[in-house]
Amino acid sequence: METDWNHLYIDGNRRPASGGDSIAVENSATRGEIATVPAGNPDDVNEAFEAAVAAHSRWAATAPQARAEVIQKAMHLIGEHEEELGDILVREGGSTQMKAHIELDMLSPGMMAEAASFPTRAQGTMANSTIPGRDNEVHRNPVGVVGIITPWNVPFHLSMRAVAPVIALGNAVVLKPAPETPIGGGLAIARLFEEAGLQPGVLNVVPGHGQDAGDAVASHPNADVVSFTGSSEVGKLVAQNAGENLALPALELGGNNPYVVLEDADFDLAVDAAVFGSFFHQGQICISINRHLVHDSLYDEYVERLAERAEELTVGDPAEGSDVGPIINESQRDAMVEYVEASVEAGADVVAGGNHEDLFVEPTVLANVTNDMAVSCNEHFGPIAPVIPFTDDDEAIELANDTEYGLTASVLSTDLAWAKAVADQIEAGMVHINDQPINDEPHVPFGGVKSSGLGRYNGEAILREFTEERWVSVQRERREYPI
């Protein structure tokens, strides 16, 4: 795989941006520069959409088997280039080795295998008619051109989970990856599909900043769907921009995910799952645990055990095998540190961690936390575990739902009926019983409620997002009209 990434990818061609701006891609662990890529602007985005519009019709007319074959080839190429791709994810995005290989070995290939079945699964239906001698056909067609804007935290998978289904279903793409991860989230994906034989213009990648390239993608009049993964604040602006052109917004946004430990929970399981759910990838995952809600009979021991486990984790350059790597940039680090400091001033106690050096934030456990403290009511997006006590189910449910977000949640109990009864009352698009919330399966709907998004990814849900139904009636017998 190439090492020179200083280009946009439009209509099958590598070319510079029309302006002179560039993005310096930095290794957040060493602070060294990895690469320089062009910063695309609205003119570049417009050219990318022109290429996508021109390519869409011929790609949609391509045989379903041929579209499936391209997805399958790209999936196999991930394995062939896994070492290089893994290195990109580690150096560019601060991924630990484990997290990088989960993206490349499990998440993306599983989702792509599902997407490869879409060309023949996107079937229409027949509907009975109220008019004699008529057949009603409901066709399922590609929507056209999809603008995709993706984040830096899980860049390869979160781009591929939209790109692969869009392409499989006969659509064309304009992809704007995050400026922090333009290679793993965009340009490397273009390289895979080019090698897999994708027709020029079907996939176009324009790295750039949100206020330039991102806004241009979301508001482009040729975008039929705009897919966005990121913060709720930005997602609302994306939806507003897309709505101006009546483009469908498909949004997976922020979360403030509760992890509810009932009094009869398997204690060892609860702690084991909590460590992974809070500290995996430095907590920089929208579905990681944001708040630990623990029954007061278990509270003290839970805090103690979680703190012990947090202190055992190694922090450092993920290229050297650490458990916890760097935060992506200073602004993200500063926000989470400010949340911790404000919560301590409000009465929370730091039981483990609490310090940082450069972009490395220690796994931090906070006790005596309330639900209205900064670290609880904000999506802290870091290796931080605020632990909040509750006395009964009603209080646990009230605490869990006391947030504008509703992405995912977890409930732990040895009594499954009890756990399900609590889970049914939590306002979230996904709830996991006796597990932590970092879960994603390619055939199961993924998404949230409230301020956590619109629409769903994966399986039949994403198939519906990227296609549209068309009613075709066939009048087989002459119809009598009233006038």
C-alpha positions as CSV (number, residue, x, y, z in Angstrom):
1,M,0.0,0.0,0.0
2,E,1.3,3.5,-0.9
3,T,2.9,5.8,1.6
4,D,2.3,9.1,-0.1
5,W,-1.1,10.4,0.9
6,N,-0.7,14.0,-0.2
7,H,-3.8,13.9,-2.5
8,L,-7.6,14.0,-2.8
9,Y,-9.2,11.0,-4.5
10,I,-11.8,12.2,-7.1
11,D,-13.2,10.3,-10.1
12,G,-10.5,7.6,-9.7
13,N,-7.7,10.2,-9.8
14,R,-5.3,11.4,-7.1
15,R,-4.9,15.1,-7.3
16,P,-4.1,18.1,-5.2
17,A,-6.8,20.4,-3.6
18,S,-7.9,23.4,-5.6
19,G,-6.7,25.7,-2.7
20,G,-3.3,25.7,-1.1
21,D,-4.3,24.6,2.4
22,S,-3.0,21.3,3.9
23,I,-3.5,19.2,7.0
24,A,-0.5,17.9,8.9
25,V,-1.4,14.4,10.2
26,E,0.2,13.9,13.6
27,N,1.1,10.9,15.7
28,S,-0.6,11.8,19.0
29,A,1.7,9.6,21.0
30,T,5.0,10.9,19.7
31,R,3.7,14.3,18.3
32,G,5.7,13.6,15.1
33,E,4.2,14.3,11.7
34,I,3.1,11.2,9.8
35,A,2.0,12.8,6.6
36,T,0.6,15.9,4.9
37,V,-2.8,15.7,3.0
38,P,-4.6,18.5,1.2
39,A,-7.4,20.3,2.9
40,G,-10.3,20.1,0.5
41,N,-12.6,23.1,0.1
42,P,-16.2,23.5,-1.3
43,D,-14.8,23.6,-4.9
44,D,-13.2,20.2,-4.4
45,V,-16.4,18.8,-2.8
46,N,-18.4,20.1,-5.7
47,E,-16.1,18.3,-8.2
48,A,-16.4,15.1,-6.1
49,F,-20.2,15.3,-6.3
50,E,-20.1,15.9,-10.0
51,A,-18.0,12.7,-10.4
52,A,-20.4,10.8,-8.1
53,V,-23.5,11.9,-10.0
54,A,-21.9,11.0,-13.4
55,A,-20.8,7.5,-12.0
56,H,-24.0,6.7,-10.2
57,S,-26.2,5.6,-13.1
58,R,-23.7,3.2,-14.7
59,W,-22.8,1.8,-11.2
60,A,-26.5,1.3,-10.3
61,A,-27.0,-0.6,-13.6
62,T,-24.0,-2.9,-12.8
63,A,-25.1,-6.5,-12.1
64,P,-25.7,-7.2,-8.4
65,Q,-23.1,-10.0,-8.4
66,A,-20.4,-7.6,-9.8
67,R,-21.1,-5.1,-7.0
68,A,-21.0,-7.8,-4.4
69,E,-17.6,-9.0,-5.9
70,V,-16.1,-5.6,-5.4
71,I,-17.1,-5.5,-1.8
72,Q,-15.7,-9.0,-1.3
73,K,-12.4,-8.2,-2.9
74,A,-12.0,-5.1,-0.8
75,M,-12.7,-7.2,2.3
76,H,-10.0,-9.7,1.4
77,L,-7.6,-6.9,0.7
78,I,-7.9,-5.7,4.3
79,G,-6.3,-9.0,5.3
80,E,-3.5,-8.6,2.8
81,H,-2.7,-5.1,4.0
82,E,-3.5,-5.6,7.6
83,E,-0.1,-4.8,8.9
84,E,0.1,-1.5,7.1
85,L,-3.5,-0.6,7.9
86,G,-2.9,-1.4,11.6
87,D,0.2,0.8,11.7
88,I,-1.9,3.6,10.2
89,L,-4.6,3.3,12.9
90,V,-2.0,3.1,15.7
91,R,0.1,6.0,14.6
92,E,-2.6,8.3,13.1
93,G,-5.4,7.7,15.6
94,G,-3.7,6.6,18.8
95,S,-5.3,3.1,18.6
96,T,-4.0,0.4,20.8
97,Q,-2.8,-2.7,19.0
98,M,-5.9,-4.6,20.2
99,K,-8.3,-1.8,19.1
100,A,-6.7,-1.6,15.7
101,H,-7.1,-5.3,15.0
102,I,-10.6,-5.4,16.3
103,E,-11.4,-2.8,13.6
104,L,-9.5,-4.7,10.9
105,D,-10.2,-8.4,11.9
106,M,-13.7,-8.2,13.3
107,L,-15.8,-5.1,12.8
108,S,-15.1,-4.1,9.2
109,P,-14.8,-7.5,7.6
110,G,-18.0,-8.7,9.4
111,M,-19.9,-5.6,8.2
112,M,-18.5,-5.9,4.7
113,A,-19.6,-9.5,4.5
114,E,-23.1,-8.4,5.4
115,A,-22.9,-5.6,2.8
116,A,-21.8,-8.0,0.1
117,S,-25.2,-9.7,0.4
118,F,-27.1,-6.4,-0.1
119,P,-27.1,-6.3,-3.9
120,T,-29.4,-9.4,-4.0
121,R,-31.2,-8.7,-0.8
122,A,-32.5,-5.3,-1.9
123,Q,-35.7,-6.8,-3.3
124,G,-39.0,-5.3,-4.1
125,T,-42.5,-6.6,-3.2
126,M,-45.9,-7.0,-4.7
127,A,-48.9,-5.4,-3.0
128,N,-52.6,-6.2,-3.7
129,S,-54.6,-3.5,-5.3
130,T,-58.0,-2.0,-4.5
131,I,-58.5,-1.5,-8.2
132,P,-59.6,-4.6,-10.3
133,G,-57.0,-5.9,-12.8
134,R,-54.1,-4.0,-11.3
135,D,-50.7,-5.3,-10.1
136,N,-48.8,-3.1,-7.6
137,E,-45.0,-3.5,-7.7
138,V,-42.8,-1.8,-5.0
139,H,-39.3,-1.5,-6.3
140,R,-36.3,-0.8,-4.0
141,N,-33.8,1.4,-5.9
142,P,-30.5,3.1,-5.0
143,V,-31.0,6.6,-3.5
144,G,-28.3,8.1,-5.7
145,V,-25.3,9.9,-4.1
146,V,-24.5,9.7,-0.4
147,G,-22.4,12.2,1.4
148,I,-20.5,10.6,4.3
149,I,-18.8,12.5,7.2
150,T,-16.9,10.3,9.7
151,P,-15.1,10.8,13.0
152,W,-11.5,10.1,14.1
153,N,-12.1,7.7,17.0
154,V,-12.8,4.5,15.0
155,P,-12.0,5.9,11.6
156,F,-11.7,2.8,9.4
157,H,-14.7,1.0,10.6
158,L,-17.0,4.0,11.0
159,S,-16.2,5.0,7.4
160,M,-16.4,1.5,6.0
161,R,-19.7,0.7,7.7
162,A,-21.3,3.5,5.6
163,V,-19.2,3.3,2.4
164,A,-19.5,-0.5,1.8
165,P,-23.4,-0.6,2.1
166,V,-23.7,2.5,0.0
167,I,-21.6,1.0,-2.8
168,A,-23.1,-2.4,-2.5
169,L,-26.6,-1.0,-3.1
170,G,-25.6,0.8,-6.3
171,N,-25.0,4.3,-4.9
172,A,-22.0,6.6,-5.3
173,V,-20.2,8.3,-2.4
174,V,-18.5,11.5,-1.4
175,L,-16.5,10.7,1.8
176,K,-15.2,13.5,4.1
177,P,-13.0,11.8,6.8
178,A,-12.0,13.6,10.0
179,P,-9.0,15.9,9.6
180,E,-7.2,14.0,12.4
181,T,-7.5,10.6,10.6
182,P,-7.8,11.3,6.8
183,I,-5.8,8.3,5.9
184,G,-7.3,5.5,7.9
185,G,-10.7,7.0,7.6
186,G,-10.6,7.8,3.9
187,L,-7.7,7.6,1.6
188,A,-6.7,4.1,2.6
189,I,-10.3,3.0,2.0
190,A,-10.2,4.5,-1.5
191,R,-7.0,2.6,-2.2
192,L,-8.6,-0.7,-1.2
193,F,-11.6,-0.2,-3.4
194,E,-9.5,1.0,-6.3
195,E,-7.4,-2.2,-6.0
196,A,-10.7,-4.2,-5.8
197,G,-11.7,-2.8,-9.2
198,L,-14.4,-0.2,-8.2
199,Q,-15.4,2.0,-11.1
200,P,-14.0,5.5,-11.1
201,G,-16.2,8.1,-9.6
202,V,-18.2,5.7,-7.4
203,L,-16.1,6.5,-4.3
204,N,-14.6,10.0,-3.9
205,V,-12.6,11.1,-0.8
206,V,-12.1,14.7,0.1
207,P,-10.2,15.3,3.4
208,G,-10.7,18.6,4.9
209,H,-11.9,20.6,7.9
210,G,-15.5,20.6,9.1
211,Q,-16.3,24.2,8.4
212,D,-15.1,23.9,4.8
213,A,-15.4,20.5,3.3
214,G,-17.8,19.1,5.9
215,D,-20.3,21.8,5.6
216,A,-20.1,21.6,1.8
217,V,-20.8,17.9,1.9
218,A,-23.8,18.2,4.3
219,S,-25.3,21.1,2.3
220,H,-24.6,19.9,-1.2
221,P,-27.7,19.9,-3.4
222,N,-26.7,16.6,-5.1
223,A,-26.6,14.7,-1.8
224,D,-29.6,12.4,-1.5
225,V,-28.6,11.1,1.9
226,V,-26.0,12.6,4.4
227,S,-24.5,10.1,6.8
228,F,-22.8,11.6,9.8
229,T,-21.2,10.1,12.9
230,G,-20.0,12.5,15.5
231,S,-21.1,14.8,18.3
232,S,-24.7,15.7,18.8
233,E,-23.9,19.5,18.5
234,V,-22.4,19.1,15.1
235,G,-25.0,16.5,14.1
236,K,-27.8,19.0,14.5
237,L,-26.0,21.4,12.1
238,V,-25.5,18.6,9.6
239,A,-29.2,17.7,9.8
240,Q,-30.1,21.3,9.3
241,N,-27.8,21.7,6.3
242,A,-29.1,18.4,4.7
243,G,-32.7,19.4,5.3
244,E,-32.3,22.5,3.3
245,N,-32.0,20.2,0.2
246,L,-34.4,17.6,1.6
247,A,-31.6,15.1,1.9
248,L,-32.2,12.4,4.4
249,P,-29.9,12.7,7.4
250,A,-28.6,9.4,8.9
251,L,-27.0,10.4,12.2
252,E,-25.2,8.5,14.9
253,L,-24.4,11.0,17.6
254,G,-23.1,11.3,21.1
255,G,-23.9,9.3,24.2
256,N,-23.9,9.5,28.0
257,N,-24.1,5.7,28.5
258,P,-25.2,4.4,31.9
259,Y,-23.8,1.1,33.3
260,V,-26.3,-0.1,35.9
261,V,-25.0,-2.7,38.4
262,L,-28.0,-4.1,40.4
263,E,-27.4,-5.5,43.9
264,D,-27.4,-9.1,42.8
265,A,-25.0,-8.7,39.9
266,D,-22.1,-11.0,39.4
267,F,-19.5,-8.8,41.0
268,D,-16.4,-10.1,39.3
269,L,-18.1,-9.9,35.9
270,A,-19.3,-6.3,36.7
271,V,-15.8,-5.1,37.4
272,D,-14.2,-7.0,34.4
273,A,-16.7,-5.6,32.0
274,A,-16.4,-2.1,33.5
275,V,-12.7,-2.0,32.9
276,F,-13.1,-2.8,29.2
277,G,-16.2,-0.6,28.8
278,S,-14.5,2.5,30.4
279,F,-10.9,2.3,29.4
280,F,-10.8,0.6,26.0
281,H,-9.3,3.0,23.4
282,Q,-8.9,5.6,26.2
283,G,-12.7,5.8,26.5
284,Q,-12.8,7.5,23.1
285,I,-15.8,5.6,21.8
286,C,-19.4,6.9,21.7
287,I,-20.7,3.6,23.2
288,S,-18.2,3.4,26.1
289,I,-19.4,3.7,29.7
290,N,-19.9,7.3,30.7
291,R,-21.5,6.7,34.1
292,H,-21.3,3.7,36.5
293,L,-24.5,3.5,38.4
294,V,-23.9,1.0,41.3
295,H,-26.2,-0.2,44.0
296,D,-25.2,1.3,47.3
297,S,-24.7,-2.2,48.9
298,L,-21.9,-2.8,46.4
299,Y,-20.6,0.7,46.0
300,D,-17.5,0.9,48.2
301,E,-16.1,-2.5,47.1
302,Y,-16.9,-1.7,43.5
303,V,-15.0,1.6,43.6
304,E,-12.0,-0.1,45.3
305,R,-11.8,-2.9,42.8
306,L,-12.3,-0.7,39.8
307,A,-9.6,1.6,41.0
308,E,-7.2,-1.3,41.6
309,R,-7.8,-2.5,38.0
310,A,-7.4,1.0,36.6
311,E,-4.0,1.4,38.2
312,E,-2.8,-1.8,36.7
313,L,-3.3,-0.6,33.2
314,T,-0.2,0.6,31.3
315,V,-0.3,4.1,29.7
316,G,2.0,5.0,26.8
317,D,2.7,4.8,23.1
318,P,0.3,2.1,21.7
319,A,3.0,1.1,19.2
320,E,4.9,-0.3,22.2
321,G,1.9,-2.4,23.3
322,S,0.4,-0.2,26.0
323,D,-3.2,-0.7,27.3
324,V,-4.1,3.0,27.2
325,G,-2.8,5.3,24.5
326,P,-3.0,9.0,23.9
327,I,-6.0,11.3,23.6
328,I,-6.4,12.5,20.0
329,N,-5.6,16.2,20.6
330,E,-5.3,18.9,23.2
331,S,-8.9,20.2,22.9
332,Q,-10.3,16.7,23.7
333,R,-7.8,16.3,26.6
334,D,-8.5,19.7,28.0
335,A,-12.3,19.1,28.0
336,M,-12.1,15.9,29.9
337,V,-9.6,17.2,32.4
338,E,-11.8,20.2,33.0
339,Y,-14.8,17.9,33.7
340,V,-12.8,16.0,36.3
341,E,-11.5,19.2,37.9
342,A,-14.9,20.7,38.1
343,S,-16.4,17.5,39.6
344,V,-13.7,17.4,42.2
345,E,-14.4,21.0,43.2
346,A,-18.1,19.9,43.5
347,G,-17.2,17.1,45.9
348,A,-16.1,14.1,43.9
349,D,-13.0,12.1,45.1
350,V,-10.3,10.9,42.8
351,V,-9.6,7.2,43.8
352,A,-7.3,6.3,40.9
353,G,-5.5,8.3,38.3
354,G,-6.5,11.9,37.8
355,N,-3.3,13.1,36.3
356,H,-2.1,13.6,32.7
357,E,1.2,14.1,30.9
358,D,1.0,15.6,27.4
359,L,-1.8,13.7,25.6
360,F,-1.7,10.7,28.0
361,V,-4.5,10.8,30.6
362,E,-4.4,8.2,33.4
363,P,-7.3,5.8,33.8
364,T,-9.3,7.7,36.4
365,V,-11.9,6.5,38.9
366,L,-14.1,9.0,40.7
367,A,-16.2,8.3,43.8
368,N,-18.9,10.3,45.6
369,V,-20.1,11.5,42.2
370,T,-23.6,12.9,41.6
371,N,-25.5,12.8,38.3
372,D,-25.3,16.6,37.9
373,M,-21.5,16.9,38.1
374,A,-19.6,17.9,35.0
375,V,-18.1,14.4,34.5
376,S,-21.5,12.8,34.7
377,C,-23.8,15.1,32.7
378,N,-21.3,15.6,29.8
379,E,-20.0,13.0,27.3
380,H,-16.4,13.1,28.7
381,F,-15.1,10.8,26.0
382,G,-12.0,9.8,28.0
383,P,-10.6,7.1,30.3
384,I,-12.7,8.3,33.2
385,A,-15.1,6.3,35.3
386,P,-17.4,8.3,37.6
387,V,-19.2,6.0,40.0
388,I,-22.7,7.0,41.3
389,P,-24.6,5.1,44.0
390,F,-28.3,4.3,43.9
391,T,-30.7,2.8,46.5
392,D,-33.4,1.1,44.4
393,D,-34.5,0.4,40.8
394,D,-36.6,3.6,40.5
395,E,-33.6,5.7,41.4
396,A,-31.3,3.8,39.0
397,I,-33.7,4.3,36.1
398,E,-34.2,7.9,36.9
399,L,-30.4,8.5,37.0
400,A,-29.9,6.5,33.8
401,N,-32.5,8.6,31.9
402,D,-31.5,11.9,33.3
403,T,-29.6,12.9,30.2
404,E,-30.4,14.4,26.8
405,Y,-28.7,11.3,25.2
406,G,-30.0,7.8,24.6
407,L,-27.4,5.8,22.6
408,T,-26.7,2.7,24.7
409,A,-26.8,1.3,28.2
410,S,-26.0,-1.8,30.2
411,V,-27.8,-3.6,33.1
412,L,-26.1,-6.3,35.2
413,S,-28.0,-8.8,37.3
414,T,-28.0,-12.6,37.9
415,D,-31.8,-12.4,37.6
416,L,-32.4,-11.9,33.9
417,A,-36.1,-11.1,34.3
418,W,-35.2,-8.4,36.8
419,A,-32.5,-7.0,34.5
420,K,-34.9,-7.0,31.5
421,A,-37.5,-5.2,33.6
422,V,-35.0,-2.4,34.4
423,A,-33.6,-2.4,30.8
424,D,-37.0,-1.9,29.3
425,Q,-37.4,1.4,31.2
426,I,-34.0,2.9,30.1
427,E,-34.3,5.3,27.2
428,A,-31.7,4.1,24.8
429,G,-31.5,2.7,21.3
430,M,-29.4,-0.3,22.5
431,V,-29.3,-2.0,25.9
432,H,-27.0,-4.8,26.9
433,I,-27.7,-7.2,29.8
434,N,-24.8,-8.7,31.7
435,D,-22.3,-7.0,29.4
436,Q,-20.7,-3.6,28.9
437,P,-22.0,-1.3,26.1
438,I,-19.2,-1.5,23.5
439,N,-20.9,-3.9,21.2
440,D,-21.5,-3.8,17.4
441,E,-22.8,-6.6,15.2
442,P,-23.2,-6.2,11.4
443,H,-26.7,-7.5,11.2
444,V,-28.3,-5.8,14.2
445,P,-29.6,-2.2,14.2
446,F,-27.2,0.3,15.7
447,G,-28.2,3.7,16.8
448,G,-29.8,5.9,19.5
449,V,-32.8,7.9,20.6
450,K,-33.2,11.5,21.9
451,S,-30.1,13.5,21.0
452,S,-28.1,10.4,20.1
453,G,-29.2,10.3,16.5
454,L,-31.7,9.5,13.7
455,G,-31.9,6.3,11.8
456,R,-29.9,3.0,12.2
457,Y,-26.8,1.4,10.8
458,N,-26.2,-2.3,10.0
459,G,-28.3,-5.0,8.4
460,E,-31.8,-4.4,7.1
461,A,-31.8,-1.0,8.8
462,I,-28.9,0.4,6.7
463,L,-30.3,-1.2,3.6
464,R,-33.4,0.8,4.0
465,E,-31.4,4.0,4.7
466,F,-29.5,3.9,1.4
467,T,-32.4,2.8,-0.9
468,E,-35.8,4.2,-1.7
469,E,-39.0,2.6,-2.5
470,R,-40.8,3.2,-5.8
471,W,-44.4,2.3,-6.6
472,V,-45.0,1.0,-10.1
473,S,-48.6,0.0,-10.9
474,V,-49.5,-2.2,-13.9
475,Q,-53.1,-2.0,-15.1
476,R,-53.6,-5.4,-16.8
477,E,-57.3,-4.9,-17.6
478,R,-59.1,-1.9,-19.0
479,R,-60.2,0.4,-16.1
480,E,-63.6,2.1,-16.0
481,Y,-63.5,5.8,-14.9
482,P,-66.3,7.7,-13.2
483,I,-66.1,10.6,-15.5
